[in-house]
Amino acid sequence: MYQRTRFLWSSWRDYPLGSRDRRGRFNMDEAAAALQLNPAYAAALYRPLNYTFHIRGQLYPAQKGRPSRPGSLAASQGRMFPLYQRNDRLDKELFRLNSRGLTTE
C-alpha cells in the first residue's frame, strides 16, 4: 500500500508507457524503438482496435457517456476513458487508402 501512495497525486500523462513496471521487464517505448515502430502504433497493438481506429467494435454499457442528471455533471466517454480515444492520424495512415499514392502504371 505504501508504494501506491507515491503516484496518488500524479497524472497518468506524466509517465511513459510501461514505466511503472517495477521489475523493469518491459518498456513499450523501448520495444517500439528497437523494432523501429511508431510508439503510438505499438501501444495500439495492446488494446482493442476500435479503441484506436475508426472501426466498429464492442462497446460495454459502462463505457457509454450519459447526459447530466440532477446533482451530477454529464459524463462523456472521452472524459471517463481518456486512454481509449481514437487516434485520427494513425487511422488515416494505416486504415484509409490514399488515392494520391495510387498510379495507373
N, C-alpha and C positions, 0 to 999 in steps of 0.2 A: 504494500500500500504506500510506503514512503517514497518509492520511485515514481509512482503515478502522480504525485503532487508536484513534481518538478515541471511537468508540462501542463499544469492545470490552467494557468493564465495565458498561455501562449496560443497562437493560432496554428492550424494545420498548414496554413500558407507559408509559414516561416521555415518549414523543413523540406528538404528534397525528398523525393520518393524513396521509401525503404530505409531512411536514415535512422529510424527508431528500432531497428533490429539490433538488439543488444549484443548478440554473438558475432555480428559482422559477417554473417553468412552470405548475404546477397544484397546488392545495391542495384536498383533498376537503372539508374543513370550510368553507372559504370558498365553494366552489361550492354546497354544501348551504344555506348561509346566504343566498346570493344568490337561489337558487331557492325559498327558504322550505320546504326539505325537512328531515326528520329526519336528522341526520348518520349515525345507525346504518343507516337505510334507504338512504341514498346510498352508504354503504360496502358494503351488501349487494348492490347492483346490480352490483358489480365482482367478485363471486365466485359460484360456482355456487349455485343456490337451495337445494339440500339441505344446504349448509353453514350456512345461517342459519335456514331454516324447517323444520318437521317434515314433510318430504315425502321420498319415496323418490328415490334418485339413485345415480349411480355412486360406488362406494367402492373405491379402489385397495387392493391387498393390503397395501401398506406402511402404510396408514392404520389398519388394524385393530390393536386392542390385543392384547397377548399376556400370558399368565399368567407368573408368576415361574418362573424356571428356576434350577438350582443355580448360585450365584455371581452372579446378577443379580436385580434387582428387577422387579416387574411394570411393564409399560408400557401405561398406558391411552391411549385415543385422545385424550381431553381433555388429557392431560399432554404428549403428543407434538405435538399440533397445537392450541395454545391459541387461535389466531385463528379456527379453524373451529367453535367452539362455537355451538350453536344459540341464537337469541335468542327466548325464550318470549314476551316482551312484544310484539315485532314480529310474531311468528307469530299471536298472538291478535288483534292489531289488523287485520292485513291478510289473513289466510287463513281465519279462523274466523268463521262467521256468528253474530252476537249476536242471540238471539231477542228481547231487550228492545227492540231497535231496529226490530222488525217491527210493523206495525199492520195491522188488517183494514179500515181506512178506505179 
